[in-house]
Amino acid sequence: MSSTTTTIKVDGMTCDGCSSSLQRALAAVDGVSKAEVTREPGQATVTYDPVKVHPARLDAVVEDAGFEVVK
């Protein structure tokens, strides 16, 4: 499996529960091998298989979890 790592800037996380919830959501995506979310500085670092998942899907997971992707 080839893997790619991306960092997504995230707005709207107000507590550690928020970051834990988002981390679980990202880790559950098929093709994601690792997800690490930190409330400060508000980012998600995700390692994934680009054959199985597209970065736009990761952004959608962030937004579906109730947070905003900062471009």
PDB file with one MODEL, atoms N, CA, C and O in Angstrom:
MODEL        1
ATOM      1  N   MET A   1       0.844  -1.182   0.000  1.00  0.00           N
ATOM      2  CA  MET A   1       0.000   0.000   0.000  1.00  0.00           C
ATOM      3  C   MET A   1       0.884   1.238   0.000  1.00  0.00           C
ATOM      4  O   MET A   1       1.747   1.392   0.864  1.00  0.00           O
ATOM      5  N   SER A   2       0.669   2.116  -0.966  1.00  0.00           N
ATOM      6  CA  SER A   2       1.343   3.403  -0.920  1.00  0.00           C
ATOM      7  C   SER A   2       0.522   4.312  -0.023  1.00  0.00           C
ATOM      8  O   SER A   2      -0.698   4.169   0.066  1.00  0.00           O
ATOM      9  N   SER A   3       1.177   5.228   0.627  1.00  0.00           N
ATOM     10  CA  SER A   3       0.418   6.116   1.497  1.00  0.00           C
ATOM     11  C   SER A   3       0.858   7.551   1.293  1.00  0.00           C
ATOM     12  O   SER A   3       1.993   7.834   0.909  1.00  0.00           O
ATOM     13  N   THR A   4      -0.072   8.440   1.561  1.00  0.00           N
ATOM     14  CA  THR A   4       0.135   9.873   1.465  1.00  0.00           C
ATOM     15  C   THR A   4      -0.327  10.474   2.774  1.00  0.00           C
ATOM     16  O   THR A   4      -1.292  10.002   3.376  1.00  0.00           O
ATOM     17  N   THR A   5       0.361  11.517   3.218  1.00  0.00           N
ATOM     18  CA  THR A   5      -0.052  12.205   4.437  1.00  0.00           C
ATOM     19  C   THR A   5      -0.433  13.626   4.088  1.00  0.00           C
ATOM     20  O   THR A   5       0.275  14.310   3.349  1.00  0.00           O
ATOM     21  N   THR A   6      -1.561  14.065   4.625  1.00  0.00           N
ATOM     22  CA  THR A   6      -2.023  15.430   4.409  1.00  0.00           C
ATOM     23  C   THR A   6      -2.404  16.040   5.747  1.00  0.00           C
ATOM     24  O   THR A   6      -2.774  15.331   6.683  1.00  0.00           O
ATOM     25  N   THR A   7      -2.313  17.346   5.826  1.00  0.00           N
ATOM     26  CA  THR A   7      -2.754  18.067   7.018  1.00  0.00           C
ATOM     27  C   THR A   7      -3.922  18.957   6.623  1.00  0.00           C
ATOM     28  O   THR A   7      -3.827  19.762   5.696  1.00  0.00           O
ATOM     29  N   ILE A   8      -5.023  18.797   7.344  1.00  0.00           N
ATOM     30  CA  ILE A   8      -6.238  19.563   7.085  1.00  0.00           C
ATOM     31  C   ILE A   8      -6.404  20.560   8.228  1.00  0.00           C
ATOM     32  O   ILE A   8      -6.427  20.169   9.395  1.00  0.00           O
ATOM     33  N   LYS A   9      -6.519  21.827   7.901  1.00  0.00           N
ATOM     34  CA  LYS A   9      -6.779  22.839   8.924  1.00  0.00           C
ATOM     35  C   LYS A   9      -8.274  22.803   9.235  1.00  0.00           C
ATOM     36  O   LYS A   9      -9.116  22.819   8.337  1.00  0.00           O
ATOM     37  N   VAL A  10      -8.582  22.755  10.545  1.00  0.00           N
ATOM     38  CA  VAL A  10      -9.967  22.574  10.982  1.00  0.00           C
ATOM     39  C   VAL A  10     -10.355  23.691  11.942  1.00  0.00           C
ATOM     40  O   VAL A  10      -9.599  24.028  12.854  1.00  0.00           O
ATOM     41  N   ASP A  11     -11.530  24.259  11.733  1.00  0.00           N
ATOM     42  CA  ASP A  11     -12.061  25.283  12.622  1.00  0.00           C
ATOM     43  C   ASP A  11     -13.318  24.744  13.304  1.00  0.00           C
ATOM     44  O   ASP A  11     -14.068  23.965  12.715  1.00  0.00           O
ATOM     45  N   GLY A  12     -13.536  25.160  14.529  1.00  0.00           N
ATOM     46  CA  GLY A  12     -14.763  24.791  15.228  1.00  0.00           C
ATOM     47  C   GLY A  12     -14.589  23.775  16.333  1.00  0.00           C
ATOM     48  O   GLY A  12     -15.565  23.426  16.998  1.00  0.00           O
ATOM     49  N   MET A  13     -13.379  23.288  16.555  1.00  0.00           N
ATOM     50  CA  MET A  13     -13.160  22.352  17.661  1.00  0.00           C
ATOM     51  C   MET A  13     -12.967  23.163  18.934  1.00  0.00           C
ATOM     52  O   MET A  13     -12.038  23.966  19.030  1.00  0.00           O
ATOM     53  N   THR A  14     -13.849  22.952  19.914  1.00  0.00           N
ATOM     54  CA  THR A  14     -13.804  23.748  21.133  1.00  0.00           C
ATOM     55  C   THR A  14     -13.333  22.973  22.355  1.00  0.00           C
ATOM     56  O   THR A  14     -13.086  23.560  23.408  1.00  0.00           O
ATOM     57  N   CYS A  15     -13.209  21.665  22.219  1.00  0.00           N
ATOM     58  CA  CYS A  15     -12.788  20.864  23.378  1.00  0.00           C
ATOM     59  C   CYS A  15     -12.071  19.602  22.893  1.00  0.00           C
ATOM     60  O   CYS A  15     -12.067  19.292  21.701  1.00  0.00           O
ATOM     61  N   ASP A  16     -11.467  18.885  23.839  1.00  0.00           N
ATOM     62  CA  ASP A  16     -10.764  17.653  23.478  1.00  0.00           C
ATOM     63  C   ASP A  16     -11.726  16.591  22.958  1.00  0.00           C
ATOM     64  O   ASP A  16     -11.341  15.741  22.155  1.00  0.00           O
ATOM     65  N   GLY A  17     -12.970  16.637  23.413  1.00  0.00           N
ATOM     66  CA  GLY A  17     -13.979  15.700  22.909  1.00  0.00           C
ATOM     67  C   GLY A  17     -14.219  15.897  21.423  1.00  0.00           C
ATOM     68  O   GLY A  17     -14.434  14.936  20.684  1.00  0.00           O
ATOM     69  N   CYS A  18     -14.180  17.156  20.990  1.00  0.00           N
ATOM     70  CA  CYS A  18     -14.354  17.463  19.561  1.00  0.00           C
ATOM     71  C   CYS A  18     -13.241  16.817  18.744  1.00  0.00           C
ATOM     72  O   CYS A  18     -13.495  16.176  17.725  1.00  0.00           O
ATOM     73  N   SER A  19     -12.014  16.994  19.202  1.00  0.00           N
ATOM     74  CA  SER A  19     -10.894  16.441  18.443  1.00  0.00           C
ATOM     75  C   SER A  19     -10.918  14.918  18.463  1.00  0.00           C
ATOM     76  O   SER A  19     -10.584  14.284  17.462  1.00  0.00           O
ATOM     77  N   SER A  20     -11.305  14.325  19.579  1.00  0.00           N
ATOM     78  CA  SER A  20     -11.395  12.859  19.654  1.00  0.00           C
ATOM     79  C   SER A  20     -12.474  12.327  18.716  1.00  0.00           C
ATOM     80  O   SER A  20     -12.283  11.316  18.041  1.00  0.00           O
ATOM     81  N   SER A  21     -13.597  13.015  18.685  1.00  0.00           N
ATOM     82  CA  SER A  21     -14.707  12.608  17.815  1.00  0.00           C
ATOM     83  C   SER A  21     -14.293  12.666  16.349  1.00  0.00           C
ATOM     84  O   SER A  21     -14.571  11.741  15.586  1.00  0.00           O
ATOM     85  N   LEU A  22     -13.635  13.744  15.958  1.00  0.00           N
ATOM     86  CA  LEU A  22     -13.189  13.886  14.572  1.00  0.00           C
ATOM     87  C   LEU A  22     -12.123  12.848  14.243  1.00  0.00           C
ATOM     88  O   LEU A  22     -12.112  12.297  13.141  1.00  0.00           O
ATOM     89  N   GLN A  23     -11.240  12.581  15.175  1.00  0.00           N
ATOM     90  CA  GLN A  23     -10.193  11.584  14.942  1.00  0.00           C
ATOM     91  C   GLN A  23     -10.813  10.219  14.680  1.00  0.00           C
ATOM     92  O   GLN A  23     -10.380   9.510  13.771  1.00  0.00           O
ATOM     93  N   ARG A  24     -11.816   9.841  15.458  1.00  0.00           N
ATOM     94  CA  ARG A  24     -12.502   8.556  15.246  1.00  0.00           C
ATOM     95  C   ARG A  24     -13.188   8.521  13.881  1.00  0.00           C
ATOM     96  O   ARG A  24     -13.138   7.507  13.184  1.00  0.00           O
ATOM     97  N   ALA A  25     -13.824   9.620  13.503  1.00  0.00           N
ATOM     98  CA  ALA A  25     -14.525   9.676  12.210  1.00  0.00           C
ATOM     99  C   ALA A  25     -13.553   9.514  11.050  1.00  0.00           C
ATOM    100  O   ALA A  25     -13.834   8.781  10.102  1.00  0.00           O
ATOM    101  N   LEU A  26     -12.415  10.190  11.117  1.00  0.00           N
ATOM    102  CA  LEU A  26     -11.431  10.080  10.038  1.00  0.00           C
ATOM    103  C   LEU A  26     -10.796   8.693  10.002  1.00  0.00           C
ATOM    104  O   LEU A  26     -10.581   8.136   8.926  1.00  0.00           O
ATOM    105  N   ALA A  27     -10.498   8.137  11.168  1.00  0.00           N
ATOM    106  CA  ALA A  27      -9.867   6.815  11.225  1.00  0.00           C
ATOM    107  C   ALA A  27     -10.786   5.727  10.688  1.00  0.00           C
ATOM    108  O   ALA A  27     -10.313   4.677  10.252  1.00  0.00           O
ATOM    109  N   ALA A  28     -12.096   5.966  10.716  1.00  0.00           N
ATOM    110  CA  ALA A  28     -13.060   4.966  10.256  1.00  0.00           C
ATOM    111  C   ALA A  28     -13.191   4.923   8.731  1.00  0.00           C
ATOM    112  O   ALA A  28     -13.812   4.005   8.195  1.00  0.00           O
ATOM    113  N   VAL A  29     -12.622   5.889   8.038  1.00  0.00           N
ATOM    114  CA  VAL A  29     -12.724   5.929   6.568  1.00  0.00           C
ATOM    115  C   VAL A  29     -11.852   4.833   5.975  1.00  0.00           C
ATOM    116  O   VAL A  29     -10.683   4.687   6.331  1.00  0.00           O
ATOM    117  N   ASP A  30     -12.446   4.059   5.057  1.00  0.00           N
ATOM    118  CA  ASP A  30     -11.699   2.996   4.389  1.00  0.00           C
ATOM    119  C   ASP A  30     -10.542   3.617   3.616  1.00  0.00           C
ATOM    120  O   ASP A  30     -10.745   4.513   2.797  1.00  0.00           O
ATOM    121  N   GLY A  31      -9.331   3.139   3.878  1.00  0.00           N
ATOM    122  CA  GLY A  31      -8.147   3.659   3.214  1.00  0.00           C
ATOM    123  C   GLY A  31      -7.306   4.547   4.112  1.00  0.00           C
ATOM    124  O   GLY A  31      -6.158   4.848   3.785  1.00  0.00           O
ATOM    125  N   VAL A  32      -7.869   4.976   5.257  1.00  0.00           N
ATOM    126  CA  VAL A  32      -7.090   5.791   6.202  1.00  0.00           C
ATOM    127  C   VAL A  32      -6.350   4.850   7.139  1.00  0.00           C
ATOM    128  O   VAL A  32      -6.956   3.991   7.780  1.00  0.00           O
ATOM    129  N   SER A  33      -5.028   5.020   7.212  1.00  0.00           N
ATOM    130  CA  SER A  33      -4.235   4.167   8.094  1.00  0.00           C
ATOM    131  C   SER A  33      -3.923   4.852   9.423  1.00  0.00           C
ATOM    132  O   SER A  33      -3.644   4.186  10.420  1.00  0.00           O
ATOM    133  N   LYS A  34      -3.972   6.189   9.432  1.00  0.00           N
ATOM    134  CA  LYS A  34      -3.691   6.910  10.679  1.00  0.00           C
ATOM    135  C   LYS A  34      -4.329   8.288  10.613  1.00  0.00           C
ATOM    136  O   LYS A  34      -4.273   8.965   9.587  1.00  0.00           O
ATOM    137  N   ALA A  35      -4.935   8.691  11.720  1.00  0.00           N
ATOM    138  CA  ALA A  35      -5.503  10.034  11.832  1.00  0.00           C
ATOM    139  C   ALA A  35      -5.126  10.586  13.195  1.00  0.00           C
ATOM    140  O   ALA A  35      -5.337   9.938  14.220  1.00  0.00           O
ATOM    141  N   GLU A  36      -4.569  11.780  13.198  1.00  0.00           N
ATOM    142  CA  GLU A  36      -4.203  12.448  14.445  1.00  0.00           C
ATOM    143  C   GLU A  36      -4.779  13.860  14.402  1.00  0.00           C
ATOM    144  O   GLU A  36      -4.436  14.656  13.528  1.00  0.00           O
ATOM    145  N   VAL A  37      -5.657  14.158  15.355  1.00  0.00           N
ATOM    146  CA  VAL A  37      -6.331  15.454  15.379  1.00  0.00           C
ATOM    147  C   VAL A  37      -5.925  16.198  16.645  1.00  0.00           C
ATOM    148  O   VAL A  37      -5.948  15.641  17.742  1.00  0.00           O
ATOM    149  N   THR A  38      -5.555  17.459  16.478  1.00  0.00           N
ATOM    150  CA  THR A  38      -5.210  18.293  17.626  1.00  0.00           C
ATOM    151  C   THR A  38      -6.088  19.540  17.620  1.00  0.00           C
ATOM    152  O   THR A  38      -6.261  20.196  16.593  1.00  0.00           O
ATOM    153  N   ARG A  39      -6.634  19.845  18.786  1.00  0.00           N
ATOM    154  CA  ARG A  39      -7.502  21.023  18.915  1.00  0.00           C
ATOM    155  C   ARG A  39      -6.693  22.301  18.715  1.00  0.00           C
ATOM    156  O   ARG A  39      -7.137  23.229  18.038  1.00  0.00           O
ATOM    157  N   GLU A  40      -5.522  22.338  19.301  1.00  0.00           N
ATOM    158  CA  GLU A  40      -4.602  23.463  19.104  1.00  0.00           C
ATOM    159  C   GLU A  40      -3.385  22.927  18.380  1.00  0.00           C
ATOM    160  O   GLU A  40      -2.650  22.133  18.967  1.00  0.00           O
ATOM    161  N   PRO A  41      -3.135  23.302  17.175  1.00  0.00           N
ATOM    162  CA  PRO A  41      -3.608  24.466  16.434  1.00  0.00           C
ATOM    163  C   PRO A  41      -4.796  24.213  15.515  1.00  0.00           C
ATOM    164  O   PRO A  41      -4.940  24.924  14.520  1.00  0.00           O
ATOM    165  N   GLY A  42      -5.627  23.266  15.789  1.00  0.00           N
ATOM    166  CA  GLY A  42      -6.804  23.035  14.953  1.00  0.00           C
ATOM    167  C   GLY A  42      -6.472  22.379  13.634  1.00  0.00           C
ATOM    168  O   GLY A  42      -6.647  22.970  12.569  1.00  0.00           O
ATOM    169  N   GLN A  43      -5.987  21.137  13.716  1.00  0.00           N
ATOM    170  CA  GLN A  43      -5.629  20.448  12.475  1.00  0.00           C
ATOM    171  C   GLN A  43      -5.779  18.947  12.619  1.00  0.00           C
ATOM    172  O   GLN A  43      -5.765  18.387  13.715  1.00  0.00           O
ATOM    173  N   ALA A  44      -5.923  18.320  11.461  1.00  0.00           N
ATOM    174  CA  ALA A  44      -5.980  16.866  11.379  1.00  0.00           C
ATOM    175  C   ALA A  44      -4.884  16.423  10.421  1.00  0.00           C
ATOM    176  O   ALA A  44      -4.819  16.885   9.282  1.00  0.00           O
ATOM    177  N   THR A  45      -4.027  15.530  10.887  1.00  0.00           N
ATOM    178  CA  THR A  45      -2.988  14.960  10.039  1.00  0.00           C
ATOM    179  C   THR A  45      -3.418  13.532   9.739  1.00  0.00           C
ATOM    180  O   THR A  45      -3.567  12.709  10.643  1.00  0.00           O
ATOM    181  N   VAL A  46      -3.612  13.254   8.460  1.00  0.00           N
ATOM    182  CA  VAL A  46      -4.191  11.976   8.040  1.00  0.00           C
ATOM    183  C   VAL A  46      -3.257  11.281   7.053  1.00  0.00           C
ATOM    184  O   VAL A  46      -2.811  11.878   6.074  1.00  0.00           O
ATOM    185  N   THR A  47      -2.970  10.005   7.329  1.00  0.00           N
ATOM    186  CA  THR A  47      -2.199   9.168   6.412  1.00  0.00           C
ATOM    187  C   THR A  47      -3.192   8.214   5.758  1.00  0.00           C
ATOM    188  O   THR A  47      -3.947   7.525   6.443  1.00  0.00           O
ATOM    189  N   TYR A  48      -3.183   8.181   4.434  1.00  0.00           N
ATOM    190  CA  TYR A  48      -4.194   7.415   3.708  1.00  0.00           C
ATOM    191  C   TYR A  48      -3.631   6.847   2.418  1.00  0.00           C
ATOM    192  O   TYR A  48      -2.579   7.258   1.929  1.00  0.00           O
ATOM    193  N   ASP A  49      -4.381   5.874   1.882  1.00  0.00           N
ATOM    194  CA  ASP A  49      -4.039   5.255   0.598  1.00  0.00           C
ATOM    195  C   ASP A  49      -4.768   6.046  -0.489  1.00  0.00           C
ATOM    196  O   ASP A  49      -5.997   6.005  -0.545  1.00  0.00           O
ATOM    197  N   PRO A  50      -4.045   6.765  -1.356  1.00  0.00           N
ATOM    198  CA  PRO A  50      -4.699   7.594  -2.370  1.00  0.00           C
ATOM    199  C   PRO A  50      -5.478   6.798  -3.416  1.00  0.00           C
ATOM    200  O   PRO A  50      -6.275   7.370  -4.161  1.00  0.00           O
ATOM    201  N   VAL A  51      -5.259   5.503  -3.476  1.00  0.00           N
ATOM    202  CA  VAL A  51      -6.043   4.666  -4.391  1.00  0.00           C
ATOM    203  C   VAL A  51      -7.457   4.456  -3.825  1.00  0.00           C
ATOM    204  O   VAL A  51      -8.421   4.313  -4.578  1.00  0.00           O
ATOM    205  N   LYS A  52      -7.565   4.441  -2.509  1.00  0.00           N
ATOM    206  CA  LYS A  52      -8.850   4.155  -1.858  1.00  0.00           C
ATOM    207  C   LYS A  52      -9.643   5.389  -1.451  1.00  0.00           C
ATOM    208  O   LYS A  52     -10.872   5.347  -1.401  1.00  0.00           O
ATOM    209  N   VAL A  53      -8.959   6.474  -1.162  1.00  0.00           N
ATOM    210  CA  VAL A  53      -9.673   7.661  -0.676  1.00  0.00           C
ATOM    211  C   VAL A  53      -9.044   8.923  -1.259  1.00  0.00           C
ATOM    212  O   VAL A  53      -7.823   9.036  -1.370  1.00  0.00           O
ATOM    213  N   HIS A  54      -9.908   9.868  -1.628  1.00  0.00           N
ATOM    214  CA  HIS A  54      -9.485  11.137  -2.213  1.00  0.00           C
ATOM    215  C   HIS A  54      -9.503  12.205  -1.104  1.00  0.00           C
ATOM    216  O   HIS A  54     -10.343  12.135  -0.207  1.00  0.00           O
ATOM    217  N   PRO A  55      -8.606  13.174  -1.152  1.00  0.00           N
ATOM    218  CA  PRO A  55      -8.600  14.225  -0.121  1.00  0.00           C
ATOM    219  C   PRO A  55      -9.944  14.936   0.052  1.00  0.00           C
ATOM    220  O   PRO A  55     -10.275  15.367   1.156  1.00  0.00           O
ATOM    221  N   ALA A  56     -10.714  15.062  -1.018  1.00  0.00           N
ATOM    222  CA  ALA A  56     -12.031  15.694  -0.906  1.00  0.00           C
ATOM    223  C   ALA A  56     -12.947  14.890   0.012  1.00  0.00           C
ATOM    224  O   ALA A  56     -13.797  15.458   0.696  1.00  0.00           O
ATOM    225  N   ARG A  57     -12.776  13.582   0.027  1.00  0.00           N
ATOM    226  CA  ARG A  57     -13.571  12.726   0.928  1.00  0.00           C
ATOM    227  C   ARG A  57     -13.209  13.028   2.376  1.00  0.00           C
ATOM    228  O   ARG A  57     -14.085  13.057   3.241  1.00  0.00           O
ATOM    229  N   LEU A  58     -11.932  13.253   2.645  1.00  0.00           N
ATOM    230  CA  LEU A  58     -11.495  13.583   4.003  1.00  0.00           C
ATOM    231  C   LEU A  58     -12.095  14.912   4.444  1.00  0.00           C
ATOM    232  O   LEU A  58     -12.551  15.046   5.580  1.00  0.00           O
ATOM    233  N   ASP A  59     -12.094  15.899   3.544  1.00  0.00           N
ATOM    234  CA  ASP A  59     -12.720  17.189   3.848  1.00  0.00           C
ATOM    235  C   ASP A  59     -14.202  17.004   4.161  1.00  0.00           C
ATOM    236  O   ASP A  59     -14.726  17.626   5.085  1.00  0.00           O
ATOM    237  N   ALA A  60     -14.872  16.152   3.395  1.00  0.00           N
ATOM    238  CA  ALA A  60     -16.302  15.905   3.613  1.00  0.00           C
ATOM    239  C   ALA A  60     -16.545  15.274   4.979  1.00  0.00           C
ATOM    240  O   ALA A  60     -17.531  15.601   5.640  1.00  0.00           O
ATOM    241  N   VAL A  61     -15.671  14.382   5.409  1.00  0.00           N
ATOM    242  CA  VAL A  61     -15.814  13.755   6.727  1.00  0.00           C
ATOM    243  C   VAL A  61     -15.692  14.811   7.820  1.00  0.00           C
ATOM    244  O   VAL A  61     -16.451  14.796   8.789  1.00  0.00           O
ATOM    245  N   VAL A  62     -14.742  15.722   7.667  1.00  0.00           N
ATOM    246  CA  VAL A  62     -14.572  16.810   8.640  1.00  0.00           C
ATOM    247  C   VAL A  62     -15.856  17.631   8.725  1.00  0.00           C
ATOM    248  O   VAL A  62     -16.338  17.921   9.820  1.00  0.00           O
ATOM    249  N   GLU A  63     -16.403  18.002   7.582  1.00  0.00           N
ATOM    250  CA  GLU A  63     -17.606  18.831   7.566  1.00  0.00           C
ATOM    251  C   GLU A  63     -18.829  18.060   8.043  1.00  0.00           C
ATOM    252  O   GLU A  63     -19.687  18.623   8.723  1.00  0.00           O
ATOM    253  N   ASP A  64     -18.921  16.777   7.696  1.00  0.00           N
ATOM    254  CA  ASP A  64     -20.038  15.969   8.181  1.00  0.00           C
ATOM    255  C   ASP A  64     -20.005  15.813   9.695  1.00  0.00           C
ATOM    256  O   ASP A  64     -21.041  15.611  10.329  1.00  0.00           O
ATOM    257  N   ALA A  65     -18.794  15.909  10.278  1.00  0.00           N
ATOM    258  CA  ALA A  65     -18.653  15.801  11.745  1.00  0.00           C
ATOM    259  C   ALA A  65     -19.000  17.131  12.430  1.00  0.00           C
ATOM    260  O   ALA A  65     -18.996  17.215  13.658  1.00  0.00           O
ATOM    261  N   GLY A  66     -19.300  18.172  11.635  1.00  0.00           N
ATOM    262  CA  GLY A  66     -19.732  19.427  12.219  1.00  0.00           C
ATOM    263  C   GLY A  66     -18.653  20.492  12.328  1.00  0.00           C
ATOM    264  O   GLY A  66     -18.825  21.486  13.034  1.00  0.00           O
ATOM    265  N   PHE A  67     -17.545  20.289  11.633  1.00  0.00           N
ATOM    266  CA  PHE A  67     -16.449  21.254  11.703  1.00  0.00           C
ATOM    267  C   PHE A  67     -16.227  21.867  10.329  1.00  0.00           C
ATOM    268  O   PHE A  67     -16.788  21.404   9.336  1.00  0.00           O
ATOM    269  N   GLU A  68     -15.408  22.910  10.278  1.00  0.00           N
ATOM    270  CA  GLU A  68     -15.157  23.607   9.025  1.00  0.00           C
ATOM    271  C   GLU A  68     -13.721  23.371   8.574  1.00  0.00           C
ATOM    272  O   GLU A  68     -12.782  23.480   9.362  1.00  0.00           O
ATOM    273  N   VAL A  69     -13.566  23.044   7.292  1.00  0.00           N
ATOM    274  CA  VAL A  69     -12.242  22.911   6.700  1.00  0.00           C
ATOM    275  C   VAL A  69     -11.795  24.316   6.293  1.00  0.00           C
ATOM    276  O   VAL A  69     -12.501  25.025   5.576  1.00  0.00           O
ATOM    277  N   VAL A  70     -10.603  24.703   6.768  1.00  0.00           N
ATOM    278  CA  VAL A  70     -10.058  26.024   6.460  1.00  0.00           C
ATOM    279  C   VAL A  70      -9.086  25.868   5.298  1.00  0.00           C
ATOM    280  O   VAL A  70      -8.097  25.142   5.395  1.00  0.00           O
ATOM    281  N   LYS A  71      -9.374  26.553   4.206  1.00  0.00           N
ATOM    282  CA  LYS A  71      -8.514  26.493   3.016  1.00  0.00           C
ATOM    283  C   LYS A  71      -7.556  27.648   2.983  1.00  0.00           C
ATOM    284  O   LYS A  71      -6.756  27.760   2.055  1.00  0.00           O
TER     285      LYS A  71
ENDMDL
END
